[in-house]
Amino acid sequence: MEIKWLEENVRFDPEKPVRQLLFSTPKGNTVLVCLEPGQSLPLHQHIGSEEVITVLEGEGEIVIGDEVMPFDKPFVALVPADTSHLTRSTRKQVILVGAIVPRPEK
């Protein structure tokens, strides 16, 4: 069993979002993402893979397909395979974990 303490891995950069790979297995990847206010991940999709996004803290909005959902408390979202999505921080730092399953083919 592998365990990562999130508080030891949280890092912010005022210049750009910080993405840290927590786990990588033959079946998926798990990343920790830290966003300063005003930062966002680019609009992207995972071909053939779903993503579970867990927002641990912060304030911002998540875009999945054509839906935009503001948030200011923790939540979990399922992004269907092949669906464009992004997460944006608005007024407070955002910490989230994204788990991509199965891992996309290279």
C-alpha positions as CSV (number, residue, x, y, z in Angstrom):
1,M,0.0,0.0,0.0
2,E,1.2,3.5,-0.8
3,I,0.0,6.6,1.1
4,K,0.8,10.2,0.3
5,W,0.1,12.9,2.9
6,L,-1.4,15.7,0.9
7,E,-0.3,18.5,3.2
8,E,3.3,17.5,2.5
9,N,2.8,17.8,-1.2
10,V,0.8,21.0,-1.5
11,R,2.8,23.7,-3.4
12,F,1.7,26.9,-5.0
13,D,3.5,29.0,-7.6
14,P,2.3,32.5,-8.4
15,E,3.4,32.1,-12.0
16,K,1.6,28.9,-13.0
17,P,-0.6,26.0,-11.7
18,V,1.4,23.3,-9.9
19,R,0.7,19.7,-10.9
20,Q,2.3,16.8,-9.0
21,L,2.0,13.2,-9.9
22,L,1.0,11.3,-6.8
23,F,0.6,7.8,-8.2
24,S,1.1,6.2,-11.6
25,T,0.1,2.6,-12.2
26,P,-0.6,0.6,-15.4
27,K,-4.3,1.4,-14.9
28,G,-4.3,5.1,-14.0
29,N,-2.7,8.3,-12.8
30,T,-3.5,10.5,-9.7
31,V,-2.3,14.1,-9.7
32,L,-2.5,16.8,-7.1
33,V,-3.2,20.3,-8.5
34,C,-2.7,23.6,-6.7
35,L,-4.1,26.8,-8.2
36,E,-3.6,30.4,-7.1
37,P,-6.5,32.8,-7.6
38,G,-6.9,33.6,-11.3
39,Q,-5.1,30.4,-12.4
40,S,-6.7,27.6,-14.3
41,L,-5.9,24.3,-15.9
42,P,-6.2,24.4,-19.7
43,L,-9.3,23.1,-21.4
44,H,-8.5,19.5,-22.1
45,Q,-9.9,16.0,-22.4
46,H,-8.7,12.4,-21.8
47,I,-9.4,10.2,-24.8
48,G,-10.9,6.9,-23.7
49,S,-10.5,7.7,-20.0
50,E,-12.7,9.1,-17.2
51,E,-11.5,11.5,-14.6
52,V,-12.7,11.8,-11.0
53,I,-11.9,15.3,-9.7
54,T,-12.0,15.9,-6.0
55,V,-11.8,19.5,-4.9
56,L,-10.5,19.6,-1.3
57,E,-10.6,23.3,-0.7
58,G,-10.9,26.7,-2.5
59,E,-13.2,28.8,-4.6
60,G,-13.6,28.7,-8.3
61,E,-15.5,27.0,-11.1
62,I,-15.3,23.7,-12.9
63,V,-16.3,23.4,-16.6
64,I,-17.4,20.0,-17.8
65,G,-18.6,19.9,-21.4
66,D,-21.1,22.8,-21.7
67,E,-21.8,22.9,-18.0
68,V,-20.2,25.5,-15.7
69,M,-20.5,25.0,-11.9
70,P,-19.1,27.6,-9.4
71,F,-17.9,26.1,-6.1
72,D,-16.8,27.3,-2.7
73,K,-16.8,24.0,-0.8
74,P,-15.4,20.5,-1.3
75,F,-17.0,18.3,-3.9
76,V,-16.3,15.3,-6.2
77,A,-17.1,15.4,-10.0
78,L,-17.0,12.6,-12.6
79,V,-15.7,13.8,-16.0
80,P,-16.9,11.3,-18.7
81,A,-14.3,10.0,-21.2
82,D,-13.6,12.3,-24.2
83,T,-15.3,15.3,-22.5
84,S,-13.5,18.7,-22.4
85,H,-13.1,20.1,-19.0
86,L,-11.1,22.6,-16.9
87,T,-10.9,23.9,-13.3
88,R,-10.4,27.6,-12.5
89,S,-9.6,29.3,-9.2
90,T,-11.4,32.6,-8.6
91,R,-10.9,34.3,-5.2
92,K,-9.2,31.6,-3.1
93,Q,-6.5,29.0,-3.7
94,V,-7.8,25.7,-5.0
95,I,-6.4,22.3,-4.1
96,L,-7.7,19.3,-6.0
97,V,-6.9,15.7,-6.8
98,G,-7.6,14.3,-10.2
99,A,-7.6,10.5,-10.8
100,I,-7.6,9.4,-14.4
101,V,-8.8,5.8,-15.1
102,P,-7.9,3.9,-17.1
103,R,-4.7,5.7,-18.0
104,P,-4.7,6.9,-21.6
105,E,-2.6,5.1,-24.2
106,K,0.5,6.9,-25.3
